[in-house]
């Protein structure tokens, strides 16, 4: 239940910001996509800040393993790759 309340609160906050910026909701597609990208990047600020505060280095390899997958998601697979994965599952 807590996650739903947090989600509602975040939505209300975004709605207030949209109203202050005079952007109608639903936002135009480009505005909405830029906003979603900002959300994804903003989520990565906390782990980077925690790592810096702990005195640990923020390396490119760490960003690739800890942040890039969350921001860019899993890339879609081709039909050939999906078929190969399915045949591996059935043979195992």
C-alpha positions in Angstrom: 0.0 0.0 0.0 2.9 2.3 0.8 4.2 2.2 -2.8 0.8 3.2 -4.1 0.6 6.2 -1.8 4.2 7.3 -2.8 3.2 6.9 -6.4 0.1 9.0 -5.9 2.2 11.7 -4.1 4.7 11.8 -6.9 1.9 12.1 -9.4 0.4 15.0 -7.5 3.7 16.7 -7.3 4.2 16.4 -11.1 0.7 17.7 -11.6 1.4 20.8 -9.5 4.7 21.3 -11.4 2.8 21.0 -14.7 0.2 23.5 -13.5 3.0 26.0 -12.5 4.6 25.6 -15.9 1.3 25.9 -17.7 1.7 22.5 -19.4 -1.5 20.7 -20.0 -1.8 17.1 -19.0 -1.4 14.8 -20.8 1.6 16.6 -21.9 2.7 16.8 -25.5 4.7 13.7 -26.4 8.1 15.3 -26.5 7.5 17.1 -23.1 6.3 13.8 -21.6 9.3 11.8 -22.9 11.8 14.4 -21.7 10.1 14.4 -18.3 10.2 10.6 -18.1 13.9 10.6 -19.1 14.5 13.2 -16.3 12.8 10.9 -13.8 15.0 8.0 -14.9 18.2 10.1 -14.6 17.0 11.6 -11.3 16.6 8.1 -9.8 20.3 7.5 -10.5 21.4 10.6 -8.5 20.8 8.9 -5.2 23.0 5.8 -5.8 25.8 8.0 -7.2 25.6 10.4 -4.3 25.6 7.5 -1.8 28.7 6.1 -3.5 30.5 9.5 -3.4 29.5 10.1 0.2 31.0 6.7 1.1 34.3 7.8 -0.5 34.1 5.3 -3.3 35.0 6.1 -6.9 32.3 6.4 -9.5 33.8 4.7 -12.5 32.4 4.2 -16.0 32.2 0.5 -15.4 30.2 1.0 -12.2 27.8 3.4 -14.0 27.3 0.8 -16.8 26.5 -2.0 -14.4 24.5 -0.1 -11.8 22.8 2.7 -13.8 22.7 2.2 -17.5 20.5 -0.9 -17.4 17.9 0.9 -15.3 17.9 4.0 -17.5 17.9 2.3 -20.9 16.2 -0.9 -20.0 16.6 -4.2 -21.7 16.9 -3.9 -25.5 14.3 -5.7 -27.5 15.4 -9.1 -28.9 15.0 -10.2 -32.5 12.8 -13.1 -33.4 15.9 -15.2 -34.0 17.3 -14.5 -30.6 14.0 -15.3 -28.9 13.8 -18.6 -30.8 17.3 -19.6 -29.8 16.6 -18.7 -26.1 13.4 -20.8 -26.2 15.1 -23.8 -27.8 17.8 -23.6 -25.0 15.1 -23.6 -22.4 13.4 -26.7 -23.8 16.7 -28.6 -24.2 17.8 -28.0 -20.6 
